[in-house]
Amino acid sequence: MIYEKWLKAWNEADIATYKSLHHEDWEFKFHSSGNIMRSGDMSDEQMKGMMKSHKNENLRCIYENDDILICLLYTSDAADE
């Protein structure tokens, strides 16, 4: 399903697959700051850099069907370790 593909794409920094799993109206809300990131806010190079430098922790699939994936995760910068 979507979750396994999404997780594999993130872990392998596979930008093409990662982007193919998102709808054009995709949004990511940072609950710590309230900021919202949308699909066009980062270049492919920036996204790949983030995928390589950030560690996802306590990653859980909250809900998934053929059209939607809702995850909960905590992300830390690998440099913080």
C-alpha positions as CSV (number, residue, x, y, z in Angstrom):
1,M,0.0,0.0,0.0
2,I,1.0,3.7,0.1
3,Y,2.7,3.6,3.5
4,E,5.3,1.0,2.5
5,K,6.0,2.8,-0.7
6,W,6.3,6.1,1.0
7,L,8.6,4.8,3.7
8,K,10.9,3.0,1.2
9,A,11.0,6.2,-1.0
10,W,11.9,8.3,2.1
11,N,14.6,5.9,3.4
12,E,16.2,5.6,-0.1
13,A,15.8,9.4,-0.8
14,D,13.9,8.4,-4.0
15,I,12.5,11.8,-5.0
16,A,10.5,10.6,-8.0
17,T,8.7,7.9,-6.2
18,Y,8.1,10.1,-3.1
19,K,6.6,12.9,-5.2
20,S,4.5,10.4,-7.2
21,L,2.8,9.3,-3.9
22,H,1.6,12.9,-3.2
23,H,-1.5,14.7,-4.6
24,E,-0.9,18.1,-6.1
25,D,-2.8,19.6,-3.2
26,W,-0.6,17.8,-0.6
27,E,0.2,19.7,2.6
28,F,2.5,18.9,5.6
29,K,1.6,20.7,8.8
30,F,4.4,21.3,11.4
31,H,2.5,21.0,14.6
32,S,5.4,22.5,16.5
33,S,5.3,25.8,14.6
34,G,1.9,25.7,12.7
35,N,3.8,26.2,9.4
36,I,2.5,24.4,6.4
37,M,4.7,23.1,3.6
38,R,3.2,22.4,0.2
39,S,4.4,20.3,-2.7
40,G,6.1,23.2,-4.6
41,D,7.9,24.7,-1.6
42,M,11.1,22.7,-2.0
43,S,13.2,21.9,-4.9
44,D,14.1,18.2,-5.6
45,E,17.7,18.9,-4.4
46,Q,16.4,20.5,-1.1
47,M,14.0,17.6,-0.6
48,K,16.7,15.0,-1.1
49,G,19.0,16.8,1.3
50,M,16.2,16.8,3.9
51,M,15.6,13.1,3.4
52,K,19.2,12.4,4.0
53,S,19.7,14.7,7.0
54,H,16.5,14.1,9.0
55,K,15.7,11.0,11.0
56,N,12.1,10.0,11.4
57,E,11.3,8.6,14.8
58,N,8.2,6.9,16.2
59,L,6.7,6.7,12.7
60,R,3.2,5.3,12.7
61,C,0.6,4.9,10.0
62,I,-2.6,6.3,11.6
63,Y,-4.9,5.6,8.6
64,E,-4.6,4.4,5.1
65,N,-6.8,3.3,2.2
66,D,-6.2,3.4,-1.6
67,D,-6.5,7.2,-1.7
68,I,-5.1,8.6,1.6
69,L,-2.3,8.1,4.0
70,I,-2.1,9.7,7.5
71,C,1.1,9.3,9.4
72,L,2.4,10.5,12.8
73,L,6.1,11.0,13.1
74,Y,8.7,12.9,14.9
75,T,11.6,14.2,12.9
76,S,15.0,15.3,14.1
77,D,18.0,16.6,12.3
78,A,20.7,13.9,12.1
79,A,23.2,16.6,13.2
80,D,21.4,16.9,16.5
81,E,22.5,13.4,17.6
